[in-house]
Amino acid sequence: MKHKIRYILICKTIPEYSKRDGTLYTCSIGISDKFGLIRVYPLPPTGMEKYGIYEIEVEKNKRDTREESWRLSTYSRYENWVGISNDVKHIGYSTEEYVGKYLNGCVSSSVSELNKNRMSIGVIKSDKSNAYWNVNDRYINKLQIGLFQDVGVDVAEWTKFTKDSKEKELRLKFQDLDGFHDLQYNEWHYYEGQRLYGAKTELLNPLNKKHRNLILLGNMLQYRKNWIGLGKFKNTLNTLKLF
C-alpha cells in the first residue's frame, strides 16, 4: 500500500553503490506526519536537504522487514534519478529546535533497550561523547591502483562520494546505561567535508559540542544488533521557553 506523507529529512548517510542495479543512492532518516521517526531509502545523493520538508509517496520495502523502513514509490532511481522532482515536492523547512524537541520524546536509555524492543532507529541521550577520525579499512587508493593497471584505467567516478574513497572513517564514542560504545558515524556531510578539506579535527567541532547530546542511531539491515551513528542534535527542551 502506498502512502502520501510529509517528511522532515534530518540526516542522510554517506552514499552507497548498488551492485544489483548499478545506481548510487543514499539512505535518510526523518520525521513523518503519519509514521513518526522513519527511514526512507533509496534516495538520490543530491537534491534533498537537511531539515527540508517534503511531500513524498512511500511504500514498504519488500527487502527490508524493519518496521521503520520505507521506500519512495518511484522508478526514477532506475533512470539515474531523472524525474525525481516529480515525486518529491519540497514545501518548506523545519528547524533544528523543532527536531531536537521531537527527538527528545524518542529517547531510550541504552542500545540494549533498543535491541530488546526490536527497534531499528533510536535516540540515546548522552553527555559523554566524542567524534573522531580513524583509519578507514575500506579505503581504495586511486594512485596505488594506477601503478598496477594500464594507463587510463581509473576507479569509477561514483567512488568519490562513497566511503571507499575516504582515507579516514568517522567514529563516535559515547556512554549510555550499558557503558561505552564506539560506533561508525555515517552522516554524509562530514564525509563531504573530508573530501573537500581533508579529515581535519575542526570539522567535528559541531559534533562535539556538549549541548548536542541527542544521538540518532540506526541499525544495519543484515546485522540488526549492530548500530551506526547518524546524527547529533540539541536537546532543545532545555533551551526553549515553554511559557
Number of C-alpha atoms within 10 A of each C-alpha: 6 11 13 15 16 20 27 25 24 23 23 26 22 22 25 19 15 11 8 6 9 11 17 21 21 19 20 21 26 21 21 20 11 12 12 13 20 23 24 22 17 20 21 19 18 11 10 19 15 18 20 17 24 21 17 20 19 20 16 19 17 10 8 13 11 20 15 17 23 20 20 23 17 17 13 17 19 11 10 14 18 12 13 18 12 10 17 17 15 17 11 11 14 15 13 16 15 16 20 20 18 17 23 21 11 16 16 17 15 19 23 14 14 22 16 10 10 13 17 22 23 25 26 24 25 18 16 13 21 17 21 19 18 13 12 15 12 13 15 16 13 14 10 9 13 14 9 9 10 9 8 7 11 12 15 8 7 13 17 14 19 20 22 17 18 24 19 20 21 23 18 21 16 19 18 18 13 11 9 12 14 16 17 20 25 24 21 22 15 18 25 17 14 20 15 9 10 14 22 12 11 9 17 17 11 13 21 18 15 14 17 20 23 24 24 23 22 23 20 13 15 8 8 14 18 15 23 20 24 25 22 23 24 23 24 20 16 12 11 11 7 6 3
